[in-house]
Amino acid sequence: MEDKEDKKEFSLDDVKKQDRARRAMFWTMIRGAVFRRRSRALMAVIASAVGAATLFVLVMVCIVVPAQMTEEMRTYGANLVVTSNQTGKTENGIQQMMVDHTTGMMRATGFDEIHATYRYDTVRINSASYQLAGIDSAEVKAMNKFWDITGAWPAHTNEVLLGTDVADKLSVHVGQSITVGAIEKNTANGTILDTDGTRMRIVGIVSTGGREDSMVYSTLDTLEQLTGEKRGADVIEYSSQASGADLTKLVNSINNMTSMNVTAQAVSKISTANASIITMLTTLFWIISIVIVALTLVGVSTTMTSIVSQRRNEIGLRKALGASNTSIAREFYVESALYGVAGGIAGVLIGAGVAVVLIQAVFDRSALPNVWLMLACVAVAALIAVIASILPVRKASHINPAVVLREE
């Protein structure tokens, strides 16, 4: 009984030794194949490195560009406008509590936003009527960076910012003063022009090429003192990172709350342009990525075909000695994967440096390489190398040892 157990133990140990010997031989063959054909191996590594580097840079740009484009588009004004229905809670304008509520709904979507409120009233300057907007200059400036301002924004009482059309009609410039009078409304006698007025200093002139050129802007305090009336805003303009379906969903959410007595509307020019440009650029980058992957496949496949051709005699001899097609294929696949991993690591390191410099130089943004993205690119490079070796490996499995040995 003990002899049987000893024989069993001996046989198991023997199997383990044989497995270790096979593994040692396998890696010896791999090392020999790599170092004996260093030039071919280097070509495969370079092909994988170029593919991995280019792919990493493109993916990094695809991550950065949408955020950059969205941020840039936000400087061109609002992509969502909320207006008062002048009924119910907003009969006297949109009060601060309602502004906070709608802003909270915007932020609940997870997208960043900036907003500005506007209160509009009609005033007279030199017997002509103009629309005066009471604003928070800091809010409007943050949202409308594209406004061309000559001078400064109104920051104190009795300071105004004129649209360029208004300034031309009045023949005034920055530093001069104008008299601005409120238009009082009397339900019995109609509209009466206030004969008095308030002297206001022109601190700036704005030019946008839009309706802003025909308006006058002041601080909200200035407008309230001029009209003698305190009420809420007429409009809230939002510039949000939300676009497309997300923006539509947000608009519907606000409009479905009828108790708020406000109406939300997407500014289609901004939101549509933002979404279309981002989609176009992202699609272009992915198309280029696919082309790069295809070229990498061709490069690695060509190199592996050359390696198989050089090792034709060796493969025939090994098959004659009893090596199976599976063991030979496994060796080539592992060899290809090693080329892919080596090339992937080198390519990702190079691509990370190129991506950081490119994004900083072209998009003026700082971007740190993502470790998970780097690992993913290395894995993709290894996978591409293995896929590229399928056809060469099939060719190796069809080598007839008798023919090869006869040639020898």
C-alpha positions as CSV (number, residue, x, y, z in Angstrom):
1,M,0.0,0.0,0.0
2,E,2.8,2.4,0.9
3,D,4.7,1.5,-2.3
4,K,1.6,2.5,-4.3
5,E,1.4,5.8,-2.5
6,D,5.1,6.5,-3.0
7,K,4.8,5.8,-6.7
8,K,1.7,8.1,-6.8
9,E,3.7,10.8,-5.1
10,F,6.6,10.2,-7.3
11,S,4.5,10.5,-10.4
12,L,2.9,13.7,-9.3
13,D,6.3,15.2,-8.5
14,D,7.5,14.1,-11.9
15,V,4.5,15.7,-13.6
16,K,5.3,19.0,-11.8
17,K,8.9,18.8,-12.8
18,Q,7.9,18.3,-16.4
19,D,5.5,21.2,-16.3
20,R,8.3,23.4,-14.9
21,A,10.7,22.2,-17.6
22,R,8.1,22.9,-20.3
23,R,7.5,26.4,-19.0
24,A,11.2,27.1,-18.8
25,M,11.7,25.8,-22.3
26,F,8.8,28.0,-23.5
27,W,10.3,31.2,-22.1
28,T,13.7,30.1,-23.4
29,M,12.3,29.9,-26.9
30,I,10.6,33.3,-26.5
31,R,13.8,34.9,-25.3
32,G,15.7,33.3,-28.1
33,A,13.2,34.4,-30.8
34,V,13.3,38.0,-29.5
35,F,17.0,38.4,-29.2
36,R,18.0,36.4,-32.3
37,R,15.7,38.7,-34.4
38,R,16.2,42.0,-32.6
39,S,15.7,44.1,-35.7
40,R,12.3,42.5,-36.5
41,A,11.3,42.6,-32.9
42,L,12.2,46.3,-32.8
43,M,10.1,47.0,-35.8
44,A,7.1,45.4,-34.2
45,V,7.6,47.3,-31.0
46,I,8.0,50.6,-32.9
47,A,4.7,49.9,-34.8
48,S,2.9,49.3,-31.6
49,A,4.5,52.3,-29.9
50,V,3.4,54.6,-32.8
51,G,-0.1,53.3,-32.7
52,A,-0.4,53.5,-28.9
53,A,1.1,57.0,-28.7
54,T,-1.2,58.3,-31.4
55,L,-4.3,56.6,-29.9
56,F,-3.5,58.0,-26.5
57,V,-3.1,61.5,-27.7
58,L,-6.3,61.4,-29.7
59,V,-8.3,60.0,-26.8
60,M,-6.9,62.6,-24.5
61,V,-7.9,65.3,-27.0
62,C,-11.4,63.7,-27.3
63,I,-11.7,64.0,-23.5
64,V,-10.5,67.6,-23.4
65,V,-12.0,69.1,-26.5
66,P,-15.7,68.7,-25.6
67,A,-15.1,70.4,-22.2
68,Q,-13.1,73.1,-23.9
69,M,-15.7,73.7,-26.6
70,T,-18.5,73.8,-24.1
71,E,-16.6,76.3,-22.0
72,E,-15.8,78.4,-25.0
73,M,-19.4,78.3,-26.2
74,R,-20.5,79.5,-22.8
75,T,-18.7,82.8,-23.4
76,Y,-21.0,83.5,-26.3
77,G,-24.0,84.0,-24.0
78,A,-26.9,82.0,-22.6
79,N,-28.1,78.7,-23.9
80,L,-31.2,78.7,-21.6
81,V,-33.5,81.7,-20.8
82,V,-36.1,81.8,-18.1
83,T,-38.7,84.5,-18.3
84,S,-41.5,85.7,-16.0
85,N,-45.1,84.9,-17.0
86,Q,-46.1,88.1,-15.1
87,T,-48.7,86.0,-13.2
88,G,-48.9,84.4,-9.8
89,K,-45.6,84.3,-8.1
90,T,-43.9,86.3,-10.8
91,E,-46.5,89.0,-11.3
92,N,-44.0,91.4,-9.9
93,G,-41.0,89.8,-11.6
94,I,-38.9,86.9,-10.7
95,Q,-37.9,87.3,-7.0
96,Q,-34.6,86.2,-5.7
97,M,-36.2,83.1,-4.1
98,M,-37.4,82.0,-7.5
99,V,-34.0,82.7,-9.0
100,D,-32.4,80.5,-6.4
101,H,-34.9,77.8,-7.0
102,T,-34.4,77.6,-10.8
103,T,-30.6,77.8,-10.3
104,G,-30.9,74.9,-7.9
105,M,-32.7,72.9,-10.6
106,M,-29.9,73.7,-13.0
107,R,-27.2,72.6,-10.6
108,A,-29.1,69.4,-9.7
109,T,-28.4,68.1,-13.2
110,G,-24.7,67.9,-12.4
111,F,-23.7,70.4,-15.0
112,D,-21.9,73.7,-14.2
113,E,-23.7,76.9,-14.9
114,I,-23.4,80.6,-14.7
115,H,-26.4,83.0,-14.7
116,A,-27.4,86.6,-14.9
117,T,-30.6,88.4,-14.1
118,Y,-32.1,91.3,-16.0
119,R,-34.8,93.8,-15.1
120,Y,-36.1,95.9,-18.0
121,D,-37.7,99.4,-17.9
122,T,-38.3,102.1,-20.5
123,V,-36.6,105.4,-20.0
124,R,-36.2,108.6,-22.0
125,I,-33.0,110.3,-23.0
126,N,-33.3,113.5,-25.0
127,S,-37.1,112.9,-25.4
128,A,-36.4,109.5,-27.1
129,S,-37.4,106.2,-25.5
130,Y,-34.8,103.6,-24.8
131,Q,-34.8,100.3,-22.9
132,L,-32.7,100.3,-19.7
133,A,-31.6,97.0,-18.2
134,G,-30.8,96.8,-14.5
135,I,-28.0,94.2,-14.1
136,D,-25.4,92.8,-11.9
137,S,-22.3,93.7,-13.9
138,A,-20.2,90.9,-12.6
139,E,-22.8,88.3,-13.6
140,V,-23.3,89.7,-17.1
141,K,-19.6,90.1,-17.7
142,A,-18.9,86.5,-16.7
143,M,-21.5,85.2,-19.1
144,N,-20.9,87.5,-22.1
145,K,-17.1,87.6,-22.5
146,F,-17.6,88.3,-26.2
147,W,-19.1,91.7,-25.5
148,D,-16.7,94.4,-26.8
149,I,-16.5,97.0,-24.1
150,T,-14.9,100.3,-24.5
151,G,-14.5,101.8,-21.0
152,A,-15.9,100.0,-18.0
153,W,-18.9,98.2,-16.7
154,P,-21.4,100.2,-14.5
155,A,-20.4,99.5,-10.9
156,H,-21.9,102.5,-8.9
157,T,-25.1,104.5,-8.7
158,N,-25.8,106.7,-11.7
159,E,-23.4,105.0,-14.0
160,V,-24.5,103.6,-17.4
161,L,-23.2,101.5,-20.2
162,L,-24.5,102.5,-23.6
163,G,-25.0,100.3,-26.6
164,T,-23.0,101.6,-29.6
165,D,-26.2,102.5,-31.5
166,V,-27.5,104.5,-28.6
167,A,-24.1,106.3,-28.2
168,D,-24.1,107.1,-32.0
169,K,-27.6,108.6,-31.9
170,L,-26.8,110.7,-28.9
171,S,-23.3,111.6,-30.2
172,V,-21.7,110.9,-26.8
173,H,-18.7,109.1,-25.7
174,V,-17.2,107.6,-22.5
175,G,-16.8,110.1,-19.7
176,Q,-19.7,112.3,-20.7
177,S,-23.0,112.6,-18.8
178,I,-26.6,112.3,-20.0
179,T,-29.9,112.9,-18.4
180,V,-32.0,109.8,-18.0
181,G,-35.7,110.2,-17.0
182,A,-38.1,107.5,-16.0
183,I,-41.4,107.0,-17.8
184,E,-44.3,107.0,-15.3
185,K,-47.4,105.1,-16.1
186,N,-50.7,106.4,-15.0
187,T,-53.7,104.2,-15.7
188,A,-56.1,107.2,-16.0
189,N,-54.1,109.5,-18.2
190,G,-51.9,107.1,-20.1
191,T,-48.2,107.3,-20.2
192,I,-46.6,110.6,-18.9
193,L,-43.0,111.6,-19.5
194,D,-41.3,112.6,-16.3
195,T,-40.0,116.1,-16.9
196,D,-37.2,115.6,-14.4
197,G,-34.3,113.4,-14.9
198,T,-31.1,112.1,-13.3
199,R,-27.7,112.9,-14.6
200,M,-25.7,109.7,-15.2
201,R,-22.1,109.3,-16.3
202,I,-21.3,107.1,-19.3
203,V,-18.6,104.7,-18.1
204,G,-18.6,102.4,-21.1
205,I,-19.9,101.6,-24.6
206,V,-20.8,98.1,-25.6
207,S,-20.7,96.6,-29.2
208,T,-21.9,93.1,-29.9
209,G,-23.6,93.4,-33.3
210,G,-26.9,92.4,-31.6
211,R,-29.8,93.9,-29.7
212,E,-27.4,94.9,-26.9
213,D,-26.2,97.8,-29.2
214,S,-29.6,99.5,-28.9
215,M,-29.9,99.2,-25.1
216,V,-28.7,101.0,-21.9
217,Y,-27.3,99.2,-18.9
218,S,-27.0,100.2,-15.3
219,T,-26.8,98.6,-11.9
220,L,-30.1,97.4,-10.4
221,D,-29.9,100.0,-7.6
222,T,-29.6,102.8,-10.2
223,L,-32.7,101.5,-12.0
224,E,-34.7,101.2,-8.8
225,Q,-33.8,104.7,-7.7
226,L,-34.7,106.0,-11.1
227,T,-38.1,104.4,-11.3
228,G,-38.9,104.4,-7.6
229,E,-40.0,100.8,-7.9
230,K,-38.6,97.6,-6.5
231,R,-39.6,94.4,-8.2
232,G,-38.1,91.1,-9.4
233,A,-36.2,90.4,-12.6
234,D,-37.9,89.9,-15.9
235,V,-35.3,87.4,-17.3
236,I,-32.8,84.9,-16.0
237,E,-30.2,83.9,-18.5
238,Y,-28.2,80.7,-17.9
239,S,-25.1,79.5,-19.6
240,S,-24.9,75.8,-18.8
241,Q,-22.7,72.9,-19.8
242,A,-25.8,70.9,-20.5
243,S,-26.6,70.5,-24.2
244,G,-28.7,68.5,-26.6
245,A,-31.1,66.0,-24.8
246,D,-29.9,67.1,-21.4
247,L,-30.7,70.7,-22.0
248,T,-34.2,69.8,-23.4
249,K,-34.9,67.7,-20.4
250,L,-33.9,70.6,-18.1
251,V,-36.2,73.0,-20.0
252,N,-39.1,70.6,-19.8
253,S,-38.5,70.1,-16.0
254,I,-38.8,73.8,-15.4
255,N,-41.8,74.3,-17.7
256,N,-43.7,71.3,-16.1
257,M,-43.6,73.1,-12.7
258,T,-46.5,75.4,-13.5
259,S,-46.6,76.8,-10.0
260,M,-43.3,78.6,-10.7
261,N,-45.0,80.9,-13.2
262,V,-42.0,81.1,-15.4
263,T,-41.2,79.8,-18.9
264,A,-37.9,78.2,-19.8
265,Q,-36.6,78.2,-23.4
266,A,-33.4,76.9,-24.9
267,V,-31.4,79.2,-27.1
268,S,-31.2,77.0,-30.1
269,K,-28.3,78.8,-31.8
270,I,-26.0,78.3,-28.9
271,S,-27.1,74.8,-27.8
272,T,-27.3,73.4,-31.4
273,A,-24.0,74.8,-32.5
274,N,-22.3,73.5,-29.3
275,A,-23.7,70.0,-29.7
276,S,-23.0,69.8,-33.5
277,I,-19.4,71.0,-33.3
278,I,-18.6,68.7,-30.4
279,T,-20.2,65.7,-32.2
280,M,-18.3,66.6,-35.4
281,L,-14.9,66.9,-33.8
282,T,-15.4,63.8,-31.6
283,T,-16.5,61.7,-34.7
284,L,-13.5,63.0,-36.6
285,F,-11.1,62.0,-33.8
286,W,-12.6,58.5,-33.6
287,I,-12.3,58.0,-37.3
288,I,-8.7,58.9,-37.2
289,S,-8.2,56.6,-34.2
290,I,-9.7,53.7,-36.2
291,V,-7.4,54.5,-39.1
292,I,-4.4,54.5,-36.7
293,V,-5.5,51.1,-35.3
294,A,-5.8,49.7,-38.8
295,L,-2.3,50.9,-39.8
296,T,-0.9,49.5,-36.6
297,L,-2.5,46.1,-37.4
298,V,-0.9,46.2,-40.8
299,G,2.5,47.1,-39.5
300,V,2.6,44.5,-36.8
301,S,1.1,41.8,-39.1
302,T,3.7,42.5,-41.7
303,T,6.5,42.2,-39.2
304,M,5.1,39.0,-37.7
305,T,4.8,37.5,-41.2
306,S,8.4,38.3,-41.8
307,I,9.4,36.6,-38.5
308,V,7.4,33.5,-39.3
309,S,9.1,33.3,-42.7
310,Q,12.5,33.5,-41.1
311,R,11.6,30.8,-38.6
312,R,10.1,28.5,-41.2
313,N,12.9,25.9,-40.9
314,E,12.8,26.0,-37.1
315,I,9.0,25.6,-37.0
316,G,9.2,22.6,-39.5
317,L,11.9,20.9,-37.3
318,R,9.9,21.4,-34.1
319,K,6.8,20.0,-35.7
320,A,8.8,17.0,-36.9
321,L,9.9,16.5,-33.3
322,G,6.3,16.4,-32.1
323,A,5.5,20.0,-31.3
324,S,1.8,20.7,-31.8
325,N,0.3,23.6,-33.7
326,T,-1.3,24.8,-30.5
327,S,2.1,25.1,-28.7
328,I,3.7,26.9,-31.7
329,A,0.7,29.3,-32.0
330,R,0.8,30.0,-28.3
331,E,4.5,30.9,-28.5
332,F,3.9,33.4,-31.4
333,Y,0.9,34.9,-29.7
334,V,2.8,35.5,-26.4
335,E,5.7,36.9,-28.5
336,S,3.3,39.3,-30.3
337,A,1.7,40.3,-27.0
338,L,5.1,41.1,-25.5
339,Y,5.9,43.3,-28.5
340,G,2.5,45.0,-28.0
341,V,3.0,45.6,-24.3
342,A,6.6,46.9,-24.8
343,G,5.4,49.2,-27.6
344,G,2.3,50.2,-25.7
345,I,4.3,51.3,-22.6
346,A,6.8,53.2,-24.7
347,G,4.0,54.8,-26.9
348,V,1.9,55.8,-23.9
349,L,4.8,57.5,-22.2
350,I,5.6,59.4,-25.3
351,G,1.9,60.1,-26.0
352,A,1.4,61.4,-22.5
353,G,4.1,64.0,-23.0
354,V,2.9,65.0,-26.4
355,A,-0.7,65.2,-25.2
356,V,0.1,67.5,-22.3
357,V,2.2,69.8,-24.5
358,L,-0.4,69.8,-27.3
359,I,-3.4,70.4,-25.1
360,Q,-1.6,73.3,-23.3
361,A,-0.4,74.9,-26.6
362,V,-3.5,74.4,-28.7
363,F,-6.4,74.5,-26.2
364,D,-4.7,76.4,-23.4
365,R,-5.7,73.8,-20.8
366,S,-3.7,71.8,-18.3
367,A,-4.4,68.1,-18.5
368,L,-2.8,65.3,-16.5
369,P,-2.6,61.8,-18.1
370,N,-5.1,59.4,-16.7
371,V,-3.5,56.2,-15.3
372,W,-6.5,54.1,-16.3
373,L,-6.4,55.4,-19.8
374,M,-2.7,54.7,-20.0
375,L,-3.3,51.1,-18.9
376,A,-6.2,50.7,-21.3
377,C,-4.0,51.9,-24.2
378,V,-1.3,49.4,-23.3
379,A,-3.9,46.6,-23.2
380,V,-5.2,47.7,-26.6
381,A,-1.7,47.8,-28.1
382,A,-1.2,44.2,-26.8
383,L,-4.6,43.1,-28.2
384,I,-3.9,44.7,-31.6
385,A,-0.5,42.9,-31.7
386,V,-2.1,39.5,-31.0
387,I,-4.9,40.1,-33.5
388,A,-2.3,41.2,-36.1
389,S,-0.4,37.9,-35.6
390,I,-3.4,35.6,-36.3
391,L,-2.8,35.3,-40.1
392,P,1.0,34.8,-39.7
393,V,0.3,32.1,-37.0
394,R,-2.1,30.4,-39.3
395,K,0.6,30.3,-42.0
396,A,3.0,28.8,-39.5
397,S,0.5,26.1,-38.5
398,H,0.3,25.1,-42.2
399,I,4.0,24.5,-42.6
400,N,4.7,20.9,-43.7
401,P,7.7,19.6,-41.8
402,A,8.5,17.0,-44.5
403,V,8.8,19.7,-47.1
404,V,11.0,21.9,-44.9
405,L,13.3,19.1,-44.0
406,R,13.6,17.9,-47.6
407,E,14.7,21.5,-48.5
408,E,17.3,21.3,-45.8
